[in-house]
């Protein structure tokens, strides 16, 4: 019994990391269900923005409530937080999720989950070629190539012709790019400020912006039943809980050991799209793309036990 408890204490963080990726993997399928249960007329983009905005206002409140239990710090607004919160709210919440929610109207949830995980490849490009805060290595080049080959494979139809919808796959790729930019910004801002506090306020502020824009442009959603309320609450919890746990893992564990689990997001995403939406994920395009993107993500983050920190690779 003591050995089992000791084992759990030592490796519980792995289960926590898998739990976070599982939560993120459910998002695309749950959003599609939410569109139906509210219901949301997806032909009007401002209806979608209102739906997303409500989610992130709630997620921000929940994240701020979880900040003290998770980090033992009160989520108070402190001097110097204004610009970081504004930058993160615009890039991560407003712009990223605008493209994400709009793209999910067009593409299957399984494809959305796979494409959303490509943000890690954009992160590599940003930190090595644009901001030059990390060194570009053969391993990173190979991983990025694998990732983008996966995107191409995902967009080949049954006649081996490239299919690509700007308002579908294009929007999801833009969402991943904005996520990469937001992740880079968060890594900088969190050196001076509590990352959970920043996340909570940027969710709240970004969600309020989305709701305000949607209301001004006459966006509307239906009145949900108890199932719709449950779906919205679940989406709020997914955003707040996953980000909260992930932030704590990055604080307590080596970064390279944590981010390697990102490769599980498209796997969970494809699984839940099959389980919740009965989407057909058993075709060669999805399976090959899933394998390539997951392998690329794994390769970027993999560091041998005696290796250096991932940011030095």
C-alpha positions in Angstrom: 0.0 0.0 0.0 2.8 2.4 0.9 4.5 1.6 -2.4 1.3 2.4 -4.3 0.9 5.8 -2.4 4.6 6.6 -3.1 4.1 5.7 -6.8 1.1 8.0 -7.0 2.9 10.9 -5.4 5.8 10.5 -7.7 3.9 10.1 -11.0 0.5 11.8 -10.3 1.7 14.8 -12.4 1.6 12.5 -15.5 -2.0 11.7 -14.9 -2.7 15.4 -14.4 -1.0 16.3 -17.7 -3.0 13.6 -19.5 -6.2 15.0 -17.8 -5.4 18.4 -19.2 -4.9 17.2 -22.8 -8.1 15.1 -22.5 -10.1 18.2 -21.5 -8.6 20.1 -24.4 -9.4 17.1 -26.7 -13.1 17.3 -25.8 -13.4 21.0 -26.7 -14.1 20.8 -30.5 -16.8 18.1 -30.1 -18.4 19.8 -27.2 -18.6 23.2 -29.0 -20.4 21.6 -31.9 -22.9 20.0 -29.5 -23.3 23.4 -27.9 -24.2 25.0 -31.2 -27.1 22.6 -31.5 -28.4 22.7 -27.9 -28.5 26.5 -27.4 -29.2 26.7 -30.4 -26.8 28.9 -32.3 -27.6 30.1 -35.9 -24.0 29.6 -37.2 -24.8 31.4 -40.4 -24.4 34.7 -38.4 -20.8 35.0 -37.2 -21.8 37.4 -34.3 -24.0 34.6 -32.9 -20.9 32.4 -32.6 -18.9 35.3 -31.1 -21.6 35.7 -28.4 -21.6 32.0 -27.6 -17.7 32.0 -27.3 -17.7 35.3 -25.3 -20.2 33.9 -22.7 -18.0 30.9 -22.3 -14.8 32.9 -21.6 -16.4 35.3 -19.3 -17.4 32.3 -17.2 -14.0 30.6 -17.6 -12.3 33.8 -16.4 -14.4 33.9 -13.3 -13.8 30.2 -12.5 -10.0 30.6 -13.2 -9.8 33.5 -10.8 -11.6 31.5 -8.1 -9.2 28.7 -8.6 -6.1 30.8 -8.5 -5.7 30.9 -4.7 -6.3 27.2 -4.1 -3.9 26.3 -6.9 -1.1 28.9 -6.4 -1.8 30.2 -2.8 -1.8 33.7 -4.2 -4.7 36.1 -4.3 -5.7 37.0 -7.9 -5.4 40.7 -7.3 -4.7 43.1 -10.1 -1.2 44.5 -9.6 0.8 47.2 -11.2 2.1 46.3 -14.6 -0.6 43.7 -15.4 -2.6 46.0 -17.7 -0.6 45.5 -20.9 0.0 41.8 -20.5 -3.8 41.2 -19.8 -4.7 43.3 -22.8 -2.2 41.6 -25.2 -3.3 38.1 -24.0 -7.0 38.9 -24.2 -6.8 40.1 -27.8 -4.4 37.4 -29.1 -5.4 34.3 -27.1 -9.1 34.9 -26.4 -10.6 37.3 -28.9 -8.7 36.6 -32.1 -7.6 33.0 -31.6 -11.0 31.8 -30.5 -12.8 33.8 -33.1 -11.0 31.8 -35.8 -11.3 28.6 -33.9 -15.1 28.8 -33.4 -15.7 30.0 -36.9 -13.6 27.3 -38.4 -15.4 24.5 -36.4 -18.6 25.5 -38.2 -17.1 24.3 -41.5 -14.8 21.3 -40.6 -15.4 18.1 -38.6 -14.5 18.2 -34.9 -11.8 15.6 -35.4 -10.0 17.8 -38.0 -10.4 20.8 -35.8 -8.7 19.0 -32.9 -5.8 17.9 -35.1 -5.3 21.3 -36.7 -5.5 23.1 -33.3 -2.5 21.1 -32.1 -0.3 22.5 -34.9 0.3 25.6 -32.8 3.4 24.0 -31.4 5.0 24.1 -34.9 4.2 27.8 -35.2 5.7 28.3 -31.8 9.0 26.8 -33.1 8.9 29.2 -36.1 8.3 32.2 -33.9 10.9 31.5 -31.2 13.7 30.4 -33.7 13.2 32.5 -36.8 11.1 35.6 -35.7 12.0 36.4 -32.1 15.2 34.2 -32.1 15.0 33.3 -28.4 15.8 29.7 -29.2 18.2 27.9 -31.5 16.9 26.2 -34.6 18.0 22.6 -34.7 17.7 19.7 -37.1 15.2 18.0 -34.7 13.0 21.1 -34.7 13.2 21.4 -38.5 12.2 17.8 -39.0 9.4 18.0 -36.5 8.0 21.1 -38.2 8.2 19.4 -41.6 6.3 16.4 -40.3 3.6 18.6 -38.8 3.0 20.5 -42.0 3.0 17.3 -44.1 0.3 16.2 -41.7 -1.7 19.3 -42.5 -1.4 18.7 -46.3 -2.4 15.0 -45.9 -5.4 16.1 -43.8 -6.6 18.3 -46.7 -6.3 15.8 -49.5 -9.7 14.5 -50.7 -10.5 10.9 -51.9 -9.3 11.9 -55.4 -6.0 13.0 -54.1 -6.8 16.7 -54.8 -5.9 19.3 -52.2 -9.0 20.7 -50.6 -8.8 23.8 -48.4 -11.4 26.2 -47.2 -10.2 29.6 -45.9 -13.1 29.9 -43.6 -12.6 26.3 -42.3 -9.1 24.8 -42.3 -7.6 28.3 -43.0 -9.3 29.8 -39.9 -8.2 26.9 -37.7 -4.6 27.3 -38.8 -4.8 31.1 -38.1 -6.2 30.2 -34.7 -3.1 27.9 -34.1 -0.8 30.8 -35.2 -2.5 33.2 -32.7 -2.2 30.5 -30.0 1.5 30.2 -30.6 1.9 34.0 -30.4 -0.1 34.0 -27.1 1.9 31.2 -25.7 5.1 33.0 -26.4 3.7 36.2 -24.8 2.5 34.3 -21.7 6.0 32.7 -21.3 7.4 36.3 -21.1 4.7 37.8 -18.9 4.5 35.0 -16.4 8.1 35.6 -15.4 6.8 38.7 -13.5 3.1 37.8 -12.9 1.1 34.8 -11.7 0.1 32.9 -14.9 -3.2 31.8 -13.5 -4.1 35.4 -12.6 -3.2 36.6 -16.0 -5.2 33.8 -17.6 -8.2 34.5 -15.5 -8.3 38.2 -16.2 -7.5 37.8 -19.9 -10.3 35.3 -20.3 -12.7 37.7 -18.5 -11.6 40.8 -20.4 -11.5 39.0 -23.8 -14.8 37.3 -23.2 -16.4 40.7 -22.3 -15.0 42.2 -25.5 -16.6 39.4 -27.6 -19.9 39.7 -25.9 -20.0 43.4 -26.3 -19.1 43.2 -30.0 -21.7 40.5 -30.6 -24.5 42.5 -28.8 -23.6 45.7 -30.7 -23.9 43.7 -34.0 -27.2 42.1 -32.9 -25.7 38.7 -32.3 -28.0 36.3 -30.4 -28.3 32.7 -29.2 -31.3 30.6 -28.2 -32.4 29.8 -24.7 -30.9 26.5 -23.8 -32.4 23.6 -21.8 -30.6 22.0 -18.9 -28.4 20.1 -21.3 -27.2 23.3 -23.0 -26.5 24.9 -19.6 -24.4 21.8 -18.7 -22.5 22.0 -22.0 -21.7 25.7 -21.5 -20.6 25.0 -17.9 -18.4 22.2 -19.0 -16.8 24.4 -21.7 -16.0 27.0 -19.0 -14.5 24.4 -16.7 -12.4 22.9 -19.6 -10.8 26.3 -20.3 -10.2 27.3 -16.6 -9.3 23.9 -15.1 -7.0 22.7 -17.9 -5.1 26.0 -18.0 -4.9 26.1 -14.2 -3.5 22.6 -13.8 -1.2 23.0 -16.8 0.3 26.2 -15.3 1.0 24.4 -12.0 2.6 21.5 -13.8 4.9 23.9 -15.8 5.8 25.5 -12.4 6.7 22.3 -10.6 8.0 20.0 -13.4 10.7 20.5 -16.1 9.0 22.1 -19.1 10.2 19.5 -21.5 8.6 16.7 -19.4 5.2 18.5 -19.5 4.8 19.8 -23.0 5.5 16.4 -24.5 1.9 15.5 -23.6 0.6 18.1 -26.1 0.9 15.3 -28.7 -2.1 13.6 -27.0 -4.5 16.4 -27.8 -5.2 15.4 -31.4 -5.5 11.8 -30.3 -8.1 12.6 -27.6 -9.8 15.1 -30.0 -10.3 12.4 -32.7 -11.5 9.9 -30.1 -14.1 12.2 -28.6 -15.3 13.3 -32.1 -16.0 9.6 -32.8 -17.5 9.0 -29.4 -19.7 12.1 -29.1 -20.5 13.0 -32.7 -20.1 9.6 -34.4 -17.6 11.1 -36.9 -15.8 8.8 -39.2 -12.1 9.0 -38.1 -11.2 5.6 -39.5 -9.9 6.8 -42.8 -6.3 7.0 -44.0 -6.1 10.8 -44.2 -7.1 11.4 -40.6 -5.0 8.5 -39.2 -1.9 9.5 -41.2 -2.2 13.2 -40.3 -2.8 12.3 -36.7 0.3 10.1 -36.6 2.5 12.7 -38.4 1.4 15.7 -36.3 1.6 13.7 -33.0 5.1 12.4 -34.0 6.2 15.9 -34.9 4.9 17.3 -31.5 6.6 14.4 -29.7 9.9 15.0 -31.5 10.0 18.7 -30.7 9.5 18.1 -27.0 11.4 14.9 -26.5 14.5 15.3 -24.4 16.5 12.3 -23.2 16.7 11.9 -19.4 20.2 13.1 -19.4 19.5 15.9 -21.9 19.3 19.6 -21.3 16.1 21.7 -20.9 13.9 21.7 -24.0 14.4 25.4 -24.6 18.0 24.7 -25.2 17.5 22.1 -27.9 
